[in-house]
Amino acid sequence: MKLLTKKKLTLFVAAFALAVTALFVPVVTANAACDQNDLSAQSGIDCAQGKGTPTTLFGAGSIFTTVVNVLLFIIGAICVIMLIWGGIRYTTSAGNSANVTAAKNTIMYAIIGLVIAFLAFAIVNWVLGAITPSGTA
C-alpha cells in the first residue's frame, strides 16, 4: 500500500514539474521577424512566404541560438524543480537515514545539474561568439 502511494506521489510531482516547465518556457513564434501589428494582407503573405525570417544558423537571433537557449532554460527549470523536490524529501524524511541520504543526493545532483546548465550556456554563447563574424553578432 505504501509503495503504491509513493508511486502515485512521484507521478503527481513529475506531472506537476512538466506542467510548470511548460508554463514558463518562453513561446518563440516561428516567424519572429514578421510585424505582428501590421494586419494587411500583403504583410501576412510576406510572413507566410518566409520573408524577414532568420535564415542564419549561427549568430545573434539565429535558429541554433534560439533552440539551445530554450533547451538550456528547460534544463535549468527542471534542476530547480528537483532542488525543491529534494528539499521536500529531506524535510519529510523523519530521520530515516536512507531517506535522508536519498534526499541529499537529489539536492546534490540538482545543484550539479544547475552548474552544468550555466556552464553549457556560457560555453555555447562563447563558441558562437567566436565563430560568427563580428559584423553579424
C-alpha positions as CSV (number, residue, x, y, z in Angstrom):
1,M,0.0,0.0,0.0
2,K,2.8,2.4,0.9
3,L,4.6,1.6,-2.4
4,L,1.5,2.4,-4.4
5,T,1.1,5.7,-2.7
6,K,4.8,6.6,-3.2
7,K,4.4,5.8,-7.0
8,K,1.3,8.0,-7.2
9,L,3.0,10.8,-5.4
10,T,6.1,10.5,-7.7
11,L,3.8,10.5,-10.8
12,F,2.0,13.6,-9.5
13,V,5.2,15.5,-8.8
14,A,6.5,14.6,-12.3
15,A,3.3,15.8,-13.9
16,F,3.4,19.0,-11.9
17,A,7.0,19.6,-12.8
18,L,6.3,19.1,-16.5
19,A,3.3,21.4,-16.3
20,V,5.3,24.2,-14.5
21,T,8.1,23.8,-17.0
22,A,5.7,24.1,-20.0
23,L,4.1,27.1,-18.4
24,F,7.4,29.0,-18.0
25,V,9.0,28.1,-21.3
26,P,9.2,31.2,-23.5
27,V,7.0,31.0,-26.5
28,V,9.0,31.5,-29.7
29,T,7.0,32.3,-32.8
30,A,8.0,30.5,-36.0
31,N,8.5,33.9,-37.6
32,A,9.5,36.4,-35.0
33,A,10.7,38.9,-37.7
34,C,7.1,39.4,-39.0
35,D,5.4,42.6,-37.9
36,Q,2.5,41.5,-35.6
37,N,1.0,44.9,-35.6
38,D,0.6,45.2,-39.4
39,L,-2.7,43.4,-40.2
40,S,-2.6,43.9,-44.0
41,A,-3.0,41.0,-46.4
42,Q,0.4,41.7,-48.0
43,S,2.1,41.5,-44.7
44,G,0.5,38.2,-44.0
45,I,1.5,36.9,-47.4
46,D,5.1,38.0,-46.9
47,C,5.2,36.4,-43.5
48,A,3.8,33.1,-44.8
49,Q,6.4,33.1,-47.6
50,G,9.2,33.5,-45.1
51,K,10.3,37.0,-45.9
52,G,12.1,38.5,-43.0
53,T,12.7,35.2,-41.2
54,P,16.1,34.4,-39.7
55,T,18.0,32.4,-42.3
56,T,21.3,32.1,-40.4
57,L,22.1,29.0,-38.5
58,F,24.6,30.7,-36.1
59,G,24.8,34.2,-34.7
60,A,22.6,36.5,-32.7
61,G,18.9,35.6,-33.1
62,S,19.7,32.6,-35.2
63,I,17.9,29.2,-35.2
64,F,20.7,27.4,-33.3
65,T,21.0,30.0,-30.6
66,T,17.2,30.0,-30.0
67,V,17.0,26.3,-29.8
68,V,20.0,26.0,-27.4
69,N,18.7,28.8,-25.2
70,V,15.2,27.2,-24.9
71,L,16.7,23.7,-24.1
72,L,19.0,25.2,-21.5
73,F,16.1,27.1,-19.9
74,I,14.1,23.8,-19.7
75,I,17.1,22.0,-18.1
76,G,17.5,24.8,-15.6
77,A,13.8,24.8,-14.7
78,I,13.9,21.0,-14.2
79,C,17.0,21.4,-12.0
80,V,15.2,24.0,-9.8
81,I,12.2,21.8,-9.5
82,M,14.4,18.8,-8.5
83,L,16.1,21.0,-5.9
84,I,12.7,21.9,-4.4
85,W,11.7,18.2,-4.5
86,G,14.9,17.2,-2.7
87,G,14.2,19.8,0.0
88,I,10.7,18.4,0.4
89,R,12.1,14.9,0.6
90,Y,14.7,16.0,3.2
91,T,12.1,17.7,5.4
92,T,9.8,14.7,5.3
93,S,12.4,12.0,5.9
94,A,11.6,11.9,9.6
95,G,15.2,10.9,10.5
96,N,15.3,7.8,8.4
97,S,18.9,7.6,7.2
98,A,18.1,6.0,3.9
99,N,15.6,8.8,3.1
100,V,18.0,11.5,4.2
101,T,20.7,10.1,2.0
102,A,18.4,9.9,-1.0
103,A,17.2,13.5,-0.4
104,K,20.8,14.8,-0.1
105,N,21.7,13.0,-3.3
106,T,18.7,14.6,-5.1
107,I,19.8,18.1,-3.9
108,M,23.4,17.5,-4.8
109,Y,22.6,16.2,-8.3
110,A,20.2,19.1,-8.8
111,I,22.9,21.6,-7.9
112,I,25.4,19.8,-10.2
113,G,22.8,20.0,-13.0
114,L,22.3,23.7,-12.5
115,V,26.1,24.3,-12.6
116,I,26.4,22.3,-15.8
117,A,23.5,24.1,-17.4
118,F,25.0,27.5,-16.6
119,L,28.4,26.4,-17.9
120,A,26.8,25.0,-21.0
121,F,25.0,28.3,-21.6
122,A,28.3,30.2,-21.2
123,I,30.3,27.9,-23.4
124,V,27.7,27.8,-26.2
125,N,27.5,31.6,-26.3
126,W,31.3,32.0,-26.1
127,V,31.8,29.5,-29.0
128,L,29.0,31.1,-31.1
129,G,30.5,34.5,-30.5
130,A,34.0,33.2,-31.5
131,I,32.8,31.5,-34.8
132,T,30.5,34.3,-36.0
133,P,31.9,37.3,-37.8
134,S,31.9,40.4,-35.7
135,G,29.6,42.3,-38.0
136,T,26.7,39.8,-37.6
137,A,26.8,39.1,-33.9
